[in-house]
Each structure stands twice: as C-alpha cells, then as structure tokens.
Amino acid sequence: EAVELIAYHLEQGKSPLASTYLMQAAVRAADRYANQEAIGYYKRLQALDEDQVNLQQAVDIALGLAELLARTNQPDAAREQLQRAREVSSKRPLNGYRLGDIGYRLGVINADQGNHEEAIVAFEQASTILRSAPEQCRTFTLSDMEREVGWVLCNQAQFVEARGRAERALAHAIEQDNAAAIGSAHN
C-alpha cells in the first residue's frame, strides 16, 4: 500500500515521479487480479501531463491497460488501447518499441473474437518482429506464437496445420527449456 500512497501524493504534486509509482501500483494490482483497481491506475497514468510520462511509458501504459481490458471482456476498448500503443510506438524516437507485443496482443484479441484472418495477420507480423528485433517482444516467445496460431487453425478446422504448429510450439518450448511453455504446448 505504500507504493499506492506515494503514487497518490506524487500525482497530486504533479511530480515527474508520479508515473513510475502509478505504474508500479498498476502492475501490482494487475498481478493480484485486482482488475478494476489496476484499470483505474492505468487511466490515471494516461491522464498525467505529457511532461510526467515519456513515450516508452505511454506505450507500456496502453499495453497494460489493453491487457486488463481484454481480461475483463472489453475487447473493443482493448483494441483501441493497442492502436494507441501502436501509434506512439511508431513515432521516430521509439522505432517500433514493443511493436511485437502489440501485434501479439492484437492477435490474441482477434482470435478470441473469432476474427481468424486478422489474428493470423497480427501473429505473423509479431512473429516477423520477434525474429528480427526480439528486444521489442517482451511478453511472448516463438512457442507462444506457434501455439496461438495453432489454436486459430484448429478453430478453422485446419487440423493438420494446427497439429504442425502445436509440434513446433513444443519444439521451441523444449529448446528454451521452458516448463510452462511445454505444458501450454501440450494443450
């Protein structure tokens, strides 16, 4: 609770440190699935003055909020936040900061809504970014990508292709020695 209290006072004092503490509070709330509380922190972050939030933080804020909005079954609002993140990420000094994560998240949202073609396009774009600029992809791996594309193909009754993606997901997970990804690939 100390972080939240400090964030509140820094926010009231219009301190440049407010964004750092509000972000910590948002992440902590999201980690414990206090979704509405975390959404509130992210919205407060977005309301800060421009001199209190840098461009990378603006992308991180929009991505965090999009994740929570998707988690709370608000896909259209999540998509808007991802579009906001993409626009900021595309600005010159950022050169695509976290663009892979944005694409992956768009793919997941589209897949969840049954927009299979849009999901595949978003996943393929994110996969290309992962291979060329892995530092722009913090929230997913090749194993995750293959698994998600496999599920989309499965939902389209393309079972042979889906199985191939599942096998590649498992191979990537084993290569990474990632027990969680190995378990997910078996699903």
FENFEN-V17876 format. One record per residue. N is the residue number from 1. RES is the residue in three letters. D_CENTER is the distance of its C-alpha to the mean C-alpha in Angstrom with 1 decimal. Layout:
BEGIN
n=N res=RES d_center=D_CENTER
n=N res=RES d_center=D_CENTER
END
This chain:
BEGIN
n=1 res=GLU d_center=25.3
n=2 res=ALA d_center=26.6
n=3 res=VAL d_center=23.2
n=4 res=GLU d_center=23.0
n=5 res=LEU d_center=26.6
n=6 res=ILE d_center=26.4
n=7 res=ALA d_center=23.4
n=8 res=TYR d_center=25.5
n=9 res=HIS d_center=28.5
n=10 res=LEU d_center=26.8
n=11 res=GLU d_center=25.2
n=12 res=GLN d_center=28.7
n=13 res=GLY d_center=30.2
n=14 res=LYS d_center=27.8
n=15 res=SER d_center=27.2
n=16 res=PRO d_center=24.7
n=17 res=LEU d_center=23.7
n=18 res=ALA d_center=22.5
n=19 res=SER d_center=18.9
n=20 res=THR d_center=18.7
n=21 res=TYR d_center=20.1
n=22 res=LEU d_center=18.2
n=23 res=MET d_center=14.9
n=24 res=GLN d_center=16.4
n=25 res=ALA d_center=17.5
n=26 res=ALA d_center=14.3
n=27 res=VAL d_center=12.6
n=28 res=ARG d_center=15.8
n=29 res=ALA d_center=16.1
n=30 res=ALA d_center=12.7
n=31 res=ASP d_center=13.7
n=32 res=ARG d_center=16.9
n=33 res=TYR d_center=15.6
n=34 res=ALA d_center=17.4
n=35 res=ASN d_center=15.0
n=36 res=GLN d_center=17.4
n=37 res=GLU d_center=18.2
n=38 res=ALA d_center=14.7
n=39 res=ILE d_center=14.3
n=40 res=GLY d_center=17.7
n=41 res=TYR d_center=16.7
n=42 res=TYR d_center=13.8
n=43 res=LYS d_center=16.4
n=44 res=ARG d_center=18.9
n=45 res=LEU d_center=16.9
n=46 res=GLN d_center=16.7
n=47 res=ALA d_center=20.4
n=48 res=LEU d_center=21.4
n=49 res=ASP d_center=23.7
n=50 res=GLU d_center=22.5
n=51 res=ASP d_center=24.4
n=52 res=GLN d_center=22.5
n=53 res=VAL d_center=19.0
n=54 res=ASN d_center=18.4
n=55 res=LEU d_center=16.3
n=56 res=GLN d_center=13.8
n=57 res=GLN d_center=13.5
n=58 res=ALA d_center=13.2
n=59 res=VAL d_center=10.1
n=60 res=ASP d_center=8.6
n=61 res=ILE d_center=10.1
n=62 res=ALA d_center=8.9
n=63 res=LEU d_center=5.1
n=64 res=GLY d_center=6.5
n=65 res=LEU d_center=8.9
n=66 res=ALA d_center=7.1
n=67 res=GLU d_center=5.7
n=68 res=LEU d_center=9.4
n=69 res=LEU d_center=10.9
n=70 res=ALA d_center=9.9
n=71 res=ARG d_center=11.1
n=72 res=THR d_center=14.2
n=73 res=ASN d_center=15.0
n=74 res=GLN d_center=14.5
n=75 res=PRO d_center=12.9
n=76 res=ASP d_center=14.8
n=77 res=ALA d_center=13.8
n=78 res=ALA d_center=10.0
n=79 res=ARG d_center=10.9
n=80 res=GLU d_center=12.9
n=81 res=GLN d_center=10.3
n=82 res=LEU d_center=8.3
n=83 res=GLN d_center=11.9
n=84 res=ARG d_center=12.6
n=85 res=ALA d_center=9.9
n=86 res=ARG d_center=11.4
n=87 res=GLU d_center=14.8
n=88 res=VAL d_center=14.6
n=89 res=SER d_center=13.1
n=90 res=SER d_center=16.1
n=91 res=LYS d_center=18.6
n=92 res=ARG d_center=21.1
n=93 res=PRO d_center=20.7
n=94 res=LEU d_center=17.0
n=95 res=ASN d_center=17.6
n=96 res=GLY d_center=14.1
n=97 res=TYR d_center=12.3
n=98 res=ARG d_center=8.7
n=99 res=LEU d_center=9.6
n=100 res=GLY d_center=8.9
n=101 res=ASP d_center=5.1
n=102 res=ILE d_center=5.7
n=103 res=GLY d_center=8.3
n=104 res=TYR d_center=7.0
n=105 res=ARG d_center=4.9
n=106 res=LEU d_center=8.3
n=107 res=GLY d_center=10.2
n=108 res=VAL d_center=9.3
n=109 res=ILE d_center=10.2
n=110 res=ASN d_center=13.2
n=111 res=ALA d_center=14.3
n=112 res=ASP d_center=14.4
n=113 res=GLN d_center=16.5
n=114 res=GLY d_center=18.7
n=115 res=ASN d_center=18.0
n=116 res=HIS d_center=18.6
n=117 res=GLU d_center=19.5
n=118 res=GLU d_center=16.6
n=119 res=ALA d_center=14.3
n=120 res=ILE d_center=16.4
n=121 res=VAL d_center=16.3
n=122 res=ALA d_center=12.6
n=123 res=PHE d_center=12.5
n=124 res=GLU d_center=15.5
n=125 res=GLN d_center=14.3
n=126 res=ALA d_center=11.3
n=127 res=SER d_center=14.0
n=128 res=THR d_center=16.4
n=129 res=ILE d_center=14.2
n=130 res=LEU d_center=13.7
n=131 res=ARG d_center=17.4
n=132 res=SER d_center=18.5
n=133 res=ALA d_center=16.2
n=134 res=PRO d_center=14.4
n=135 res=GLU d_center=13.9
n=136 res=GLN d_center=11.3
n=137 res=CYS d_center=9.2
n=138 res=ARG d_center=8.5
n=139 res=THR d_center=6.3
n=140 res=PHE d_center=8.6
n=141 res=THR d_center=12.3
n=142 res=LEU d_center=14.9
n=143 res=SER d_center=15.9
n=144 res=ASP d_center=12.6
n=145 res=MET d_center=12.9
n=146 res=GLU d_center=16.6
n=147 res=ARG d_center=16.2
n=148 res=GLU d_center=14.0
n=149 res=VAL d_center=16.4
n=150 res=GLY d_center=19.2
n=151 res=TRP d_center=18.3
n=152 res=VAL d_center=18.3
n=153 res=LEU d_center=21.6
n=154 res=CYS d_center=23.0
n=155 res=ASN d_center=22.4
n=156 res=GLN d_center=24.3
n=157 res=ALA d_center=27.1
n=158 res=GLN d_center=26.7
n=159 res=PHE d_center=27.4
n=160 res=VAL d_center=28.7
n=161 res=GLU d_center=25.8
n=162 res=ALA d_center=23.4
n=163 res=ARG d_center=25.4
n=164 res=GLY d_center=25.3
n=165 res=ARG d_center=21.5
n=166 res=ALA d_center=21.7
n=167 res=GLU d_center=24.3
n=168 res=ARG d_center=22.3
n=169 res=ALA d_center=19.3
n=170 res=LEU d_center=21.9
n=171 res=ALA d_center=23.5
n=172 res=HIS d_center=20.5
n=173 res=ALA d_center=19.8
n=174 res=ILE d_center=23.4
n=175 res=GLU d_center=23.5
n=176 res=GLN d_center=20.7
n=177 res=ASP d_center=22.7
n=178 res=ASN d_center=19.6
n=179 res=ALA d_center=21.1
n=180 res=ALA d_center=18.0
n=181 res=ALA d_center=17.0
n=182 res=ILE d_center=20.7
n=183 res=GLY d_center=20.8
n=184 res=SER d_center=17.9
n=185 res=ALA d_center=19.6
n=186 res=HIS d_center=22.8
n=187 res=ASN d_center=21.4
END
